[in-house]
Amino acid sequence: MTCQTYSLFVLSVIMIYFGRFGNSLILAQLQNDIDQLKADFNSSHSDVADGGPIFTDKLINWTERNEKRIILSQIASMYLEMLENADKSKAHVRHISEELYTLKNSLPDGLKKVKDLMDLTKLQMNDLKIQRKAVNELFSVLQKLVETPSSLKRKRSQSQRRCKC
């Protein structure tokens, strides 16, 4: 995959995970719009390849559908932020922005989850008050960590067998 196809690839992944590809006409139109956007940003410049991709490498680590939806909602927000300063009088910029905005809004909790993660990184773990609170929550957190997906499935199937509703 060349550096020039990253934008289309990421947008395609976003749209697939948000369930927006009903027909190939949207993809074909977006390909044309992205080609025009590439020209606007001079994305064929030699420095585009420096350091590798910025989004597609991150997607590899997010394997579960719900996980991918979280990271993709954040990536969509970043594209929208980038396009805020683009020339909105151009139809291709408006079209890409509208599609991204629609996709982003289809998962309102994705941004909340990203915010939760960002809030965790800001915690000052050397603060005594934070440490006290953390110690008070430690047992509950350990309980959640011990619950594995297989034990959750077992609990669900056992409760379904008991209930003869």
Phi and psi in radians as a Rosetta constraint file:
Dihedral C 1 N 2 CA 2 C 2 CIRCULARHARMONIC -1.451 0.35
Dihedral N 2 CA 2 C 2 N 3 CIRCULARHARMONIC 2.866 0.35
Dihedral C 2 N 3 CA 3 C 3 CIRCULARHARMONIC -1.081 0.35
Dihedral N 3 CA 3 C 3 N 4 CIRCULARHARMONIC -0.513 0.35
Dihedral C 3 N 4 CA 4 C 4 CIRCULARHARMONIC -1.290 0.35
Dihedral N 4 CA 4 C 4 N 5 CIRCULARHARMONIC -0.283 0.35
Dihedral C 4 N 5 CA 5 C 5 CIRCULARHARMONIC -1.697 0.35
Dihedral N 5 CA 5 C 5 N 6 CIRCULARHARMONIC -0.052 0.35
Dihedral C 5 N 6 CA 6 C 6 CIRCULARHARMONIC -1.036 0.35
Dihedral N 6 CA 6 C 6 N 7 CIRCULARHARMONIC -0.767 0.35
Dihedral C 6 N 7 CA 7 C 7 CIRCULARHARMONIC -1.058 0.35
Dihedral N 7 CA 7 C 7 N 8 CIRCULARHARMONIC -0.792 0.35
Dihedral C 7 N 8 CA 8 C 8 CIRCULARHARMONIC -1.135 0.35
Dihedral N 8 CA 8 C 8 N 9 CIRCULARHARMONIC -0.733 0.35
Dihedral C 8 N 9 CA 9 C 9 CIRCULARHARMONIC -1.054 0.35
Dihedral N 9 CA 9 C 9 N 10 CIRCULARHARMONIC -0.863 0.35
Dihedral C 9 N 10 CA 10 C 10 CIRCULARHARMONIC -1.114 0.35
Dihedral N 10 CA 10 C 10 N 11 CIRCULARHARMONIC -0.779 0.35
Dihedral C 10 N 11 CA 11 C 11 CIRCULARHARMONIC -1.096 0.35
Dihedral N 11 CA 11 C 11 N 12 CIRCULARHARMONIC -0.667 0.35
Dihedral C 11 N 12 CA 12 C 12 CIRCULARHARMONIC -1.111 0.35
Dihedral N 12 CA 12 C 12 N 13 CIRCULARHARMONIC -0.777 0.35
Dihedral C 12 N 13 CA 13 C 13 CIRCULARHARMONIC -1.084 0.35
Dihedral N 13 CA 13 C 13 N 14 CIRCULARHARMONIC -0.760 0.35
Dihedral C 13 N 14 CA 14 C 14 CIRCULARHARMONIC -1.014 0.35
Dihedral N 14 CA 14 C 14 N 15 CIRCULARHARMONIC -0.836 0.35
Dihedral C 14 N 15 CA 15 C 15 CIRCULARHARMONIC -1.173 0.35
Dihedral N 15 CA 15 C 15 N 16 CIRCULARHARMONIC -0.652 0.35
Dihedral C 15 N 16 CA 16 C 16 CIRCULARHARMONIC -1.128 0.35
Dihedral N 16 CA 16 C 16 N 17 CIRCULARHARMONIC -0.806 0.35
Dihedral C 16 N 17 CA 17 C 17 CIRCULARHARMONIC -1.226 0.35
Dihedral N 17 CA 17 C 17 N 18 CIRCULARHARMONIC -0.437 0.35
Dihedral C 17 N 18 CA 18 C 18 CIRCULARHARMONIC -1.584 0.35
Dihedral N 18 CA 18 C 18 N 19 CIRCULARHARMONIC 0.012 0.35
Dihedral C 18 N 19 CA 19 C 19 CIRCULARHARMONIC 1.226 0.35
Dihedral N 19 CA 19 C 19 N 20 CIRCULARHARMONIC 0.635 0.35
Dihedral C 19 N 20 CA 20 C 20 CIRCULARHARMONIC -1.815 0.35
Dihedral N 20 CA 20 C 20 N 21 CIRCULARHARMONIC -0.036 0.35
Dihedral C 20 N 21 CA 21 C 21 CIRCULARHARMONIC -1.605 0.35
Dihedral N 21 CA 21 C 21 N 22 CIRCULARHARMONIC 1.490 0.35
Dihedral C 21 N 22 CA 22 C 22 CIRCULARHARMONIC -1.444 0.35
Dihedral N 22 CA 22 C 22 N 23 CIRCULARHARMONIC -0.545 0.35
Dihedral C 22 N 23 CA 23 C 23 CIRCULARHARMONIC -2.591 0.35
Dihedral N 23 CA 23 C 23 N 24 CIRCULARHARMONIC 2.872 0.35
Dihedral C 23 N 24 CA 24 C 24 CIRCULARHARMONIC -1.337 0.35
Dihedral N 24 CA 24 C 24 N 25 CIRCULARHARMONIC -0.215 0.35
Dihedral C 24 N 25 CA 25 C 25 CIRCULARHARMONIC -1.109 0.35
Dihedral N 25 CA 25 C 25 N 26 CIRCULARHARMONIC -0.676 0.35
Dihedral C 25 N 26 CA 26 C 26 CIRCULARHARMONIC -1.087 0.35
Dihedral N 26 CA 26 C 26 N 27 CIRCULARHARMONIC -0.802 0.35
Dihedral C 26 N 27 CA 27 C 27 CIRCULARHARMONIC -1.085 0.35
Dihedral N 27 CA 27 C 27 N 28 CIRCULARHARMONIC -0.760 0.35
Dihedral C 27 N 28 CA 28 C 28 CIRCULARHARMONIC -1.107 0.35
Dihedral N 28 CA 28 C 28 N 29 CIRCULARHARMONIC -0.737 0.35
Dihedral C 28 N 29 CA 29 C 29 CIRCULARHARMONIC -1.143 0.35
Dihedral N 29 CA 29 C 29 N 30 CIRCULARHARMONIC -0.736 0.35
Dihedral C 29 N 30 CA 30 C 30 CIRCULARHARMONIC -1.134 0.35
Dihedral N 30 CA 30 C 30 N 31 CIRCULARHARMONIC -0.609 0.35
Dihedral C 30 N 31 CA 31 C 31 CIRCULARHARMONIC -1.050 0.35
Dihedral N 31 CA 31 C 31 N 32 CIRCULARHARMONIC -0.801 0.35
Dihedral C 31 N 32 CA 32 C 32 CIRCULARHARMONIC -1.095 0.35
Dihedral N 32 CA 32 C 32 N 33 CIRCULARHARMONIC -0.765 0.35
Dihedral C 32 N 33 CA 33 C 33 CIRCULARHARMONIC -1.087 0.35
Dihedral N 33 CA 33 C 33 N 34 CIRCULARHARMONIC -0.737 0.35
Dihedral C 33 N 34 CA 34 C 34 CIRCULARHARMONIC -1.193 0.35
Dihedral N 34 CA 34 C 34 N 35 CIRCULARHARMONIC -0.655 0.35
Dihedral C 34 N 35 CA 35 C 35 CIRCULARHARMONIC -1.033 0.35
Dihedral N 35 CA 35 C 35 N 36 CIRCULARHARMONIC -0.726 0.35
Dihedral C 35 N 36 CA 36 C 36 CIRCULARHARMONIC -1.175 0.35
Dihedral N 36 CA 36 C 36 N 37 CIRCULARHARMONIC -0.667 0.35
Dihedral C 36 N 37 CA 37 C 37 CIRCULARHARMONIC -1.148 0.35
Dihedral N 37 CA 37 C 37 N 38 CIRCULARHARMONIC -0.669 0.35
Dihedral C 37 N 38 CA 38 C 38 CIRCULARHARMONIC -1.035 0.35
Dihedral N 38 CA 38 C 38 N 39 CIRCULARHARMONIC -0.729 0.35
Dihedral C 38 N 39 CA 39 C 39 CIRCULARHARMONIC -1.132 0.35
Dihedral N 39 CA 39 C 39 N 40 CIRCULARHARMONIC -0.721 0.35
Dihedral C 39 N 40 CA 40 C 40 CIRCULARHARMONIC -1.027 0.35
Dihedral N 40 CA 40 C 40 N 41 CIRCULARHARMONIC -0.714 0.35
Dihedral C 40 N 41 CA 41 C 41 CIRCULARHARMONIC -1.629 0.35
Dihedral N 41 CA 41 C 41 N 42 CIRCULARHARMONIC 0.044 0.35
Dihedral C 41 N 42 CA 42 C 42 CIRCULARHARMONIC 0.913 0.35
Dihedral N 42 CA 42 C 42 N 43 CIRCULARHARMONIC 0.887 0.35
Dihedral C 42 N 43 CA 43 C 43 CIRCULARHARMONIC -1.309 0.35
Dihedral N 43 CA 43 C 43 N 44 CIRCULARHARMONIC -0.012 0.35
Dihedral C 43 N 44 CA 44 C 44 CIRCULARHARMONIC -1.543 0.35
Dihedral N 44 CA 44 C 44 N 45 CIRCULARHARMONIC 0.029 0.35
Dihedral C 44 N 45 CA 45 C 45 CIRCULARHARMONIC -1.041 0.35
Dihedral N 45 CA 45 C 45 N 46 CIRCULARHARMONIC 2.554 0.35
Dihedral C 45 N 46 CA 46 C 46 CIRCULARHARMONIC -1.108 0.35
Dihedral N 46 CA 46 C 46 N 47 CIRCULARHARMONIC -0.431 0.35
Dihedral C 46 N 47 CA 47 C 47 CIRCULARHARMONIC -1.337 0.35
Dihedral N 47 CA 47 C 47 N 48 CIRCULARHARMONIC -0.125 0.35
Dihedral C 47 N 48 CA 48 C 48 CIRCULARHARMONIC -1.092 0.35
Dihedral N 48 CA 48 C 48 N 49 CIRCULARHARMONIC -0.587 0.35
Dihedral C 48 N 49 CA 49 C 49 CIRCULARHARMONIC -1.396 0.35
Dihedral N 49 CA 49 C 49 N 50 CIRCULARHARMONIC -0.239 0.35
Dihedral C 49 N 50 CA 50 C 50 CIRCULARHARMONIC -1.100 0.35
Dihedral N 50 CA 50 C 50 N 51 CIRCULARHARMONIC 2.223 0.35
Dihedral C 50 N 51 CA 51 C 51 CIRCULARHARMONIC 1.400 0.35
Dihedral N 51 CA 51 C 51 N 52 CIRCULARHARMONIC -0.013 0.35
Dihedral C 51 N 52 CA 52 C 52 CIRCULARHARMONIC 1.370 0.35
Dihedral N 52 CA 52 C 52 N 53 CIRCULARHARMONIC -3.041 0.35
Dihedral C 52 N 53 CA 53 C 53 CIRCULARHARMONIC -1.215 0.35
Dihedral N 53 CA 53 C 53 N 54 CIRCULARHARMONIC 2.723 0.35
Dihedral C 53 N 54 CA 54 C 54 CIRCULARHARMONIC -1.782 0.35
Dihedral N 54 CA 54 C 54 N 55 CIRCULARHARMONIC -0.450 0.35
Dihedral C 54 N 55 CA 55 C 55 CIRCULARHARMONIC -1.973 0.35
Dihedral N 55 CA 55 C 55 N 56 CIRCULARHARMONIC -0.772 0.35
Dihedral C 55 N 56 CA 56 C 56 CIRCULARHARMONIC -1.115 0.35
Dihedral N 56 CA 56 C 56 N 57 CIRCULARHARMONIC -0.561 0.35
Dihedral C 56 N 57 CA 57 C 57 CIRCULARHARMONIC -1.158 0.35
Dihedral N 57 CA 57 C 57 N 58 CIRCULARHARMONIC -0.553 0.35
Dihedral C 57 N 58 CA 58 C 58 CIRCULARHARMONIC -1.219 0.35
Dihedral N 58 CA 58 C 58 N 59 CIRCULARHARMONIC -0.543 0.35
Dihedral C 58 N 59 CA 59 C 59 CIRCULARHARMONIC -1.181 0.35
Dihedral N 59 CA 59 C 59 N 60 CIRCULARHARMONIC -0.410 0.35
Dihedral C 59 N 60 CA 60 C 60 CIRCULARHARMONIC -1.089 0.35
Dihedral N 60 CA 60 C 60 N 61 CIRCULARHARMONIC -0.649 0.35
Dihedral C 60 N 61 CA 61 C 61 CIRCULARHARMONIC -1.369 0.35
Dihedral N 61 CA 61 C 61 N 62 CIRCULARHARMONIC -0.247 0.35
Dihedral C 61 N 62 CA 62 C 62 CIRCULARHARMONIC -1.784 0.35
Dihedral N 62 CA 62 C 62 N 63 CIRCULARHARMONIC 1.757 0.35
Dihedral C 62 N 63 CA 63 C 63 CIRCULARHARMONIC -1.753 0.35
Dihedral N 63 CA 63 C 63 N 64 CIRCULARHARMONIC -0.611 0.35
Dihedral C 63 N 64 CA 64 C 64 CIRCULARHARMONIC -1.333 0.35
Dihedral N 64 CA 64 C 64 N 65 CIRCULARHARMONIC 2.589 0.35
Dihedral C 64 N 65 CA 65 C 65 CIRCULARHARMONIC -0.965 0.35
Dihedral N 65 CA 65 C 65 N 66 CIRCULARHARMONIC -0.833 0.35
Dihedral C 65 N 66 CA 66 C 66 CIRCULARHARMONIC -1.164 0.35
Dihedral N 66 CA 66 C 66 N 67 CIRCULARHARMONIC -0.622 0.35
Dihedral C 66 N 67 CA 67 C 67 CIRCULARHARMONIC -1.094 0.35
Dihedral N 67 CA 67 C 67 N 68 CIRCULARHARMONIC -0.820 0.35
Dihedral C 67 N 68 CA 68 C 68 CIRCULARHARMONIC -1.063 0.35
Dihedral N 68 CA 68 C 68 N 69 CIRCULARHARMONIC -0.651 0.35
Dihedral C 68 N 69 CA 69 C 69 CIRCULARHARMONIC -1.102 0.35
Dihedral N 69 CA 69 C 69 N 70 CIRCULARHARMONIC -0.597 0.35
Dihedral C 69 N 70 CA 70 C 70 CIRCULARHARMONIC -1.165 0.35
Dihedral N 70 CA 70 C 70 N 71 CIRCULARHARMONIC -0.916 0.35
Dihedral C 70 N 71 CA 71 C 71 CIRCULARHARMONIC -1.159 0.35
Dihedral N 71 CA 71 C 71 N 72 CIRCULARHARMONIC -0.651 0.35
Dihedral C 71 N 72 CA 72 C 72 CIRCULARHARMONIC -1.189 0.35
Dihedral N 72 CA 72 C 72 N 73 CIRCULARHARMONIC -0.601 0.35
Dihedral C 72 N 73 CA 73 C 73 CIRCULARHARMONIC -1.136 0.35
Dihedral N 73 CA 73 C 73 N 74 CIRCULARHARMONIC -0.638 0.35
Dihedral C 73 N 74 CA 74 C 74 CIRCULARHARMONIC -1.196 0.35
Dihedral N 74 CA 74 C 74 N 75 CIRCULARHARMONIC -0.733 0.35
Dihedral C 74 N 75 CA 75 C 75 CIRCULARHARMONIC -1.100 0.35
Dihedral N 75 CA 75 C 75 N 76 CIRCULARHARMONIC -0.733 0.35
Dihedral C 75 N 76 CA 76 C 76 CIRCULARHARMONIC -1.033 0.35
Dihedral N 76 CA 76 C 76 N 77 CIRCULARHARMONIC -0.734 0.35
Dihedral C 76 N 77 CA 77 C 77 CIRCULARHARMONIC -1.083 0.35
Dihedral N 77 CA 77 C 77 N 78 CIRCULARHARMONIC -0.671 0.35
Dihedral C 77 N 78 CA 78 C 78 CIRCULARHARMONIC -1.187 0.35
Dihedral N 78 CA 78 C 78 N 79 CIRCULARHARMONIC -0.685 0.35
Dihedral C 78 N 79 CA 79 C 79 CIRCULARHARMONIC -1.101 0.35
Dihedral N 79 CA 79 C 79 N 80 CIRCULARHARMONIC -0.733 0.35
Dihedral C 79 N 80 CA 80 C 80 CIRCULARHARMONIC -1.083 0.35
Dihedral N 80 CA 80 C 80 N 81 CIRCULARHARMONIC -0.704 0.35
Dihedral C 80 N 81 CA 81 C 81 CIRCULARHARMONIC -1.079 0.35
Dihedral N 81 CA 81 C 81 N 82 CIRCULARHARMONIC -0.738 0.35
Dihedral C 81 N 82 CA 82 C 82 CIRCULARHARMONIC -1.099 0.35
Dihedral N 82 CA 82 C 82 N 83 CIRCULARHARMONIC -0.715 0.35
Dihedral C 82 N 83 CA 83 C 83 CIRCULARHARMONIC -1.363 0.35
Dihedral N 83 CA 83 C 83 N 84 CIRCULARHARMONIC -0.189 0.35
Dihedral C 83 N 84 CA 84 C 84 CIRCULARHARMONIC -0.990 0.35
Dihedral N 84 CA 84 C 84 N 85 CIRCULARHARMONIC -0.646 0.35
Dihedral C 84 N 85 CA 85 C 85 CIRCULARHARMONIC -1.609 0.35
Dihedral N 85 CA 85 C 85 N 86 CIRCULARHARMONIC -0.011 0.35
Dihedral C 85 N 86 CA 86 C 86 CIRCULARHARMONIC -1.370 0.35
Dihedral N 86 CA 86 C 86 N 87 CIRCULARHARMONIC 2.879 0.35
Dihedral C 86 N 87 CA 87 C 87 CIRCULARHARMONIC -1.280 0.35
Dihedral N 87 CA 87 C 87 N 88 CIRCULARHARMONIC 1.803 0.35
Dihedral C 87 N 88 CA 88 C 88 CIRCULARHARMONIC -1.273 0.35
Dihedral N 88 CA 88 C 88 N 89 CIRCULARHARMONIC -0.145 0.35
Dihedral C 88 N 89 CA 89 C 89 CIRCULARHARMONIC -1.326 0.35
Dihedral N 89 CA 89 C 89 N 90 CIRCULARHARMONIC -0.235 0.35
Dihedral C 89 N 90 CA 90 C 90 CIRCULARHARMONIC -1.476 0.35
Dihedral N 90 CA 90 C 90 N 91 CIRCULARHARMONIC 2.264 0.35
Dihedral C 90 N 91 CA 91 C 91 CIRCULARHARMONIC -1.063 0.35
Dihedral N 91 CA 91 C 91 N 92 CIRCULARHARMONIC -0.687 0.35
Dihedral C 91 N 92 CA 92 C 92 CIRCULARHARMONIC -1.151 0.35
Dihedral N 92 CA 92 C 92 N 93 CIRCULARHARMONIC -0.607 0.35
Dihedral C 92 N 93 CA 93 C 93 CIRCULARHARMONIC -1.187 0.35
Dihedral N 93 CA 93 C 93 N 94 CIRCULARHARMONIC -0.770 0.35
Dihedral C 93 N 94 CA 94 C 94 CIRCULARHARMONIC -1.092 0.35
Dihedral N 94 CA 94 C 94 N 95 CIRCULARHARMONIC -0.764 0.35
Dihedral C 94 N 95 CA 95 C 95 CIRCULARHARMONIC -1.102 0.35
Dihedral N 95 CA 95 C 95 N 96 CIRCULARHARMONIC -0.829 0.35
Dihedral C 95 N 96 CA 96 C 96 CIRCULARHARMONIC -1.094 0.35
Dihedral N 96 CA 96 C 96 N 97 CIRCULARHARMONIC -0.766 0.35
Dihedral C 96 N 97 CA 97 C 97 CIRCULARHARMONIC -1.062 0.35
Dihedral N 97 CA 97 C 97 N 98 CIRCULARHARMONIC -0.764 0.35
Dihedral C 97 N 98 CA 98 C 98 CIRCULARHARMONIC -1.088 0.35
Dihedral N 98 CA 98 C 98 N 99 CIRCULARHARMONIC -0.771 0.35
Dihedral C 98 N 99 CA 99 C 99 CIRCULARHARMONIC -1.099 0.35
Dihedral N 99 CA 99 C 99 N 100 CIRCULARHARMONIC -0.792 0.35
Dihedral C 99 N 100 CA 100 C 100 CIRCULARHARMONIC -1.115 0.35
Dihedral N 100 CA 100 C 100 N 101 CIRCULARHARMONIC -0.699 0.35
Dihedral C 100 N 101 CA 101 C 101 CIRCULARHARMONIC -1.115 0.35
Dihedral N 101 CA 101 C 101 N 102 CIRCULARHARMONIC -0.758 0.35
Dihedral C 101 N 102 CA 102 C 102 CIRCULARHARMONIC -1.073 0.35
Dihedral N 102 CA 102 C 102 N 103 CIRCULARHARMONIC -0.775 0.35
Dihedral C 102 N 103 CA 103 C 103 CIRCULARHARMONIC -1.111 0.35
Dihedral N 103 CA 103 C 103 N 104 CIRCULARHARMONIC -0.781 0.35
Dihedral C 103 N 104 CA 104 C 104 CIRCULARHARMONIC -1.063 0.35
Dihedral N 104 CA 104 C 104 N 105 CIRCULARHARMONIC -0.719 0.35
Dihedral C 104 N 105 CA 105 C 105 CIRCULARHARMONIC -1.299 0.35
Dihedral N 105 CA 105 C 105 N 106 CIRCULARHARMONIC -0.239 0.35
Dihedral C 105 N 106 CA 106 C 106 CIRCULARHARMONIC -1.303 0.35
Dihedral N 106 CA 106 C 106 N 107 CIRCULARHARMONIC -0.215 0.35
Dihedral C 106 N 107 CA 107 C 107 CIRCULARHARMONIC -2.273 0.35
Dihedral N 107 CA 107 C 107 N 108 CIRCULARHARMONIC 1.341 0.35
Dihedral C 107 N 108 CA 108 C 108 CIRCULARHARMONIC -1.136 0.35
Dihedral N 108 CA 108 C 108 N 109 CIRCULARHARMONIC -0.497 0.35
Dihedral C 108 N 109 CA 109 C 109 CIRCULARHARMONIC -1.409 0.35
Dihedral N 109 CA 109 C 109 N 110 CIRCULARHARMONIC -0.250 0.35
Dihedral C 109 N 110 CA 110 C 110 CIRCULARHARMONIC -1.057 0.35
Dihedral N 110 CA 110 C 110 N 111 CIRCULARHARMONIC -0.772 0.35
Dihedral C 110 N 111 CA 111 C 111 CIRCULARHARMONIC -1.198 0.35
Dihedral N 111 CA 111 C 111 N 112 CIRCULARHARMONIC -0.585 0.35
Dihedral C 111 N 112 CA 112 C 112 CIRCULARHARMONIC -1.112 0.35
Dihedral N 112 CA 112 C 112 N 113 CIRCULARHARMONIC -0.724 0.35
Dihedral C 112 N 113 CA 113 C 113 CIRCULARHARMONIC -1.164 0.35
Dihedral N 113 CA 113 C 113 N 114 CIRCULARHARMONIC -0.683 0.35
Dihedral C 113 N 114 CA 114 C 114 CIRCULARHARMONIC -1.125 0.35
Dihedral N 114 CA 114 C 114 N 115 CIRCULARHARMONIC -0.730 0.35
Dihedral C 114 N 115 CA 115 C 115 CIRCULARHARMONIC -1.066 0.35
Dihedral N 115 CA 115 C 115 N 116 CIRCULARHARMONIC -0.726 0.35
Dihedral C 115 N 116 CA 116 C 116 CIRCULARHARMONIC -1.024 0.35
Dihedral N 116 CA 116 C 116 N 117 CIRCULARHARMONIC -0.757 0.35
Dihedral C 116 N 117 CA 117 C 117 CIRCULARHARMONIC -1.122 0.35
Dihedral N 117 CA 117 C 117 N 118 CIRCULARHARMONIC -0.724 0.35
Dihedral C 117 N 118 CA 118 C 118 CIRCULARHARMONIC -1.127 0.35
Dihedral N 118 CA 118 C 118 N 119 CIRCULARHARMONIC -0.705 0.35
Dihedral C 118 N 119 CA 119 C 119 CIRCULARHARMONIC -1.074 0.35
Dihedral N 119 CA 119 C 119 N 120 CIRCULARHARMONIC -0.676 0.35
Dihedral C 119 N 120 CA 120 C 120 CIRCULARHARMONIC -1.091 0.35
Dihedral N 120 CA 120 C 120 N 121 CIRCULARHARMONIC -0.678 0.35
Dihedral C 120 N 121 CA 121 C 121 CIRCULARHARMONIC -1.205 0.35
Dihedral N 121 CA 121 C 121 N 122 CIRCULARHARMONIC -0.354 0.35
Dihedral C 121 N 122 CA 122 C 122 CIRCULARHARMONIC -1.540 0.35
Dihedral N 122 CA 122 C 122 N 123 CIRCULARHARMONIC -0.164 0.35
Dihedral C 122 N 123 CA 123 C 123 CIRCULARHARMONIC -1.093 0.35
Dihedral N 123 CA 123 C 123 N 124 CIRCULARHARMONIC 2.334 0.35
Dihedral C 123 N 124 CA 124 C 124 CIRCULARHARMONIC -1.577 0.35
Dihedral N 124 CA 124 C 124 N 125 CIRCULARHARMONIC 1.617 0.35
Dihedral C 124 N 125 CA 125 C 125 CIRCULARHARMONIC -1.257 0.35
Dihedral N 125 CA 125 C 125 N 126 CIRCULARHARMONIC -0.095 0.35
Dihedral C 125 N 126 CA 126 C 126 CIRCULARHARMONIC -1.642 0.35
Dihedral N 126 CA 126 C 126 N 127 CIRCULARHARMONIC -0.003 0.35
Dihedral C 126 N 127 CA 127 C 127 CIRCULARHARMONIC -1.391 0.35
Dihedral N 127 CA 127 C 127 N 128 CIRCULARHARMONIC 2.222 0.35
Dihedral C 127 N 128 CA 128 C 128 CIRCULARHARMONIC -1.070 0.35
Dihedral N 128 CA 128 C 128 N 129 CIRCULARHARMONIC -0.674 0.35
Dihedral C 128 N 129 CA 129 C 129 CIRCULARHARMONIC -1.121 0.35
Dihedral N 129 CA 129 C 129 N 130 CIRCULARHARMONIC -0.761 0.35
Dihedral C 129 N 130 CA 130 C 130 CIRCULARHARMONIC -1.089 0.35
Dihedral N 130 CA 130 C 130 N 131 CIRCULARHARMONIC -0.752 0.35
Dihedral C 130 N 131 CA 131 C 131 CIRCULARHARMONIC -1.068 0.35
Dihedral N 131 CA 131 C 131 N 132 CIRCULARHARMONIC -0.746 0.35
Dihedral C 131 N 132 CA 132 C 132 CIRCULARHARMONIC -1.077 0.35
Dihedral N 132 CA 132 C 132 N 133 CIRCULARHARMONIC -0.801 0.35
Dihedral C 132 N 133 CA 133 C 133 CIRCULARHARMONIC -1.082 0.35
Dihedral N 133 CA 133 C 133 N 134 CIRCULARHARMONIC -0.746 0.35
Dihedral C 133 N 134 CA 134 C 134 CIRCULARHARMONIC -1.082 0.35
Dihedral N 134 CA 134 C 134 N 135 CIRCULARHARMONIC -0.740 0.35
Dihedral C 134 N 135 CA 135 C 135 CIRCULARHARMONIC -1.108 0.35
Dihedral N 135 CA 135 C 135 N 136 CIRCULARHARMONIC -0.690 0.35
Dihedral C 135 N 136 CA 136 C 136 CIRCULARHARMONIC -1.108 0.35
Dihedral N 136 CA 136 C 136 N 137 CIRCULARHARMONIC -0.496 0.35
Dihedral C 136 N 137 CA 137 C 137 CIRCULARHARMONIC -1.659 0.35
Dihedral N 137 CA 137 C 137 N 138 CIRCULARHARMONIC -0.095 0.35
Dihedral C 137 N 138 CA 138 C 138 CIRCULARHARMONIC -1.000 0.35
Dihedral N 138 CA 138 C 138 N 139 CIRCULARHARMONIC -0.791 0.35
Dihedral C 138 N 139 CA 139 C 139 CIRCULARHARMONIC -1.080 0.35
Dihedral N 139 CA 139 C 139 N 140 CIRCULARHARMONIC -0.777 0.35
Dihedral C 139 N 140 CA 140 C 140 CIRCULARHARMONIC -1.068 0.35
Dihedral N 140 CA 140 C 140 N 141 CIRCULARHARMONIC -0.728 0.35
Dihedral C 140 N 141 CA 141 C 141 CIRCULARHARMONIC -1.148 0.35
Dihedral N 141 CA 141 C 141 N 142 CIRCULARHARMONIC -0.752 0.35
Dihedral C 141 N 142 CA 142 C 142 CIRCULARHARMONIC -1.079 0.35
Dihedral N 142 CA 142 C 142 N 143 CIRCULARHARMONIC -0.680 0.35
Dihedral C 142 N 143 CA 143 C 143 CIRCULARHARMONIC -1.026 0.35
Dihedral N 143 CA 143 C 143 N 144 CIRCULARHARMONIC -0.772 0.35
Dihedral C 143 N 144 CA 144 C 144 CIRCULARHARMONIC -1.145 0.35
Dihedral N 144 CA 144 C 144 N 145 CIRCULARHARMONIC -0.680 0.35
Dihedral C 144 N 145 CA 145 C 145 CIRCULARHARMONIC -1.160 0.35
Dihedral N 145 CA 145 C 145 N 146 CIRCULARHARMONIC -0.600 0.35
Dihedral C 145 N 146 CA 146 C 146 CIRCULARHARMONIC -1.261 0.35
Dihedral N 146 CA 146 C 146 N 147 CIRCULARHARMONIC -0.562 0.35
Dihedral C 146 N 147 CA 147 C 147 CIRCULARHARMONIC -1.130 0.35
Dihedral N 147 CA 147 C 147 N 148 CIRCULARHARMONIC 2.037 0.35
Dihedral C 147 N 148 CA 148 C 148 CIRCULARHARMONIC -1.757 0.35
Dihedral N 148 CA 148 C 148 N 149 CIRCULARHARMONIC 2.799 0.35
Dihedral C 148 N 149 CA 149 C 149 CIRCULARHARMONIC -0.975 0.35
Dihedral N 149 CA 149 C 149 N 150 CIRCULARHARMONIC -0.621 0.35
Dihedral C 149 N 150 CA 150 C 150 CIRCULARHARMONIC -1.199 0.35
Dihedral N 150 CA 150 C 150 N 151 CIRCULARHARMONIC -0.657 0.35
Dihedral C 150 N 151 CA 151 C 151 CIRCULARHARMONIC -1.232 0.35
Dihedral N 151 CA 151 C 151 N 152 CIRCULARHARMONIC -0.560 0.35
Dihedral C 151 N 152 CA 152 C 152 CIRCULARHARMONIC -1.164 0.35
Dihedral N 152 CA 152 C 152 N 153 CIRCULARHARMONIC -0.704 0.35
Dihedral C 152 N 153 CA 153 C 153 CIRCULARHARMONIC -1.124 0.35
Dihedral N 153 CA 153 C 153 N 154 CIRCULARHARMONIC -0.727 0.35
Dihedral C 153 N 154 CA 154 C 154 CIRCULARHARMONIC -1.095 0.35
Dihedral N 154 CA 154 C 154 N 155 CIRCULARHARMONIC -0.759 0.35
Dihedral C 154 N 155 CA 155 C 155 CIRCULARHARMONIC -1.052 0.35
Dihedral N 155 CA 155 C 155 N 156 CIRCULARHARMONIC -0.754 0.35
Dihedral C 155 N 156 CA 156 C 156 CIRCULARHARMONIC -1.112 0.35
Dihedral N 156 CA 156 C 156 N 157 CIRCULARHARMONIC -0.789 0.35
Dihedral C 156 N 157 CA 157 C 157 CIRCULARHARMONIC -1.213 0.35
Dihedral N 157 CA 157 C 157 N 158 CIRCULARHARMONIC -0.598 0.35
Dihedral C 157 N 158 CA 158 C 158 CIRCULARHARMONIC -1.154 0.35
Dihedral N 158 CA 158 C 158 N 159 CIRCULARHARMONIC -0.735 0.35
Dihedral C 158 N 159 CA 159 C 159 CIRCULARHARMONIC -1.218 0.35
Dihedral N 159 CA 159 C 159 N 160 CIRCULARHARMONIC -0.520 0.35
Dihedral C 159 N 160 CA 160 C 160 CIRCULARHARMONIC -1.244 0.35
Dihedral N 160 CA 160 C 160 N 161 CIRCULARHARMONIC -0.615 0.35
Dihedral C 160 N 161 CA 161 C 161 CIRCULARHARMONIC -1.227 0.35
Dihedral N 161 CA 161 C 161 N 162 CIRCULARHARMONIC -0.646 0.35
Dihedral C 161 N 162 CA 162 C 162 CIRCULARHARMONIC -1.200 0.35
Dihedral N 162 CA 162 C 162 N 163 CIRCULARHARMONIC -0.649 0.35
Dihedral C 162 N 163 CA 163 C 163 CIRCULARHARMONIC -1.444 0.35
Dihedral N 163 CA 163 C 163 N 164 CIRCULARHARMONIC 1.940 0.35
Dihedral C 163 N 164 CA 164 C 164 CIRCULARHARMONIC -1.865 0.35
Dihedral N 164 CA 164 C 164 N 165 CIRCULARHARMONIC 0.930 0.35
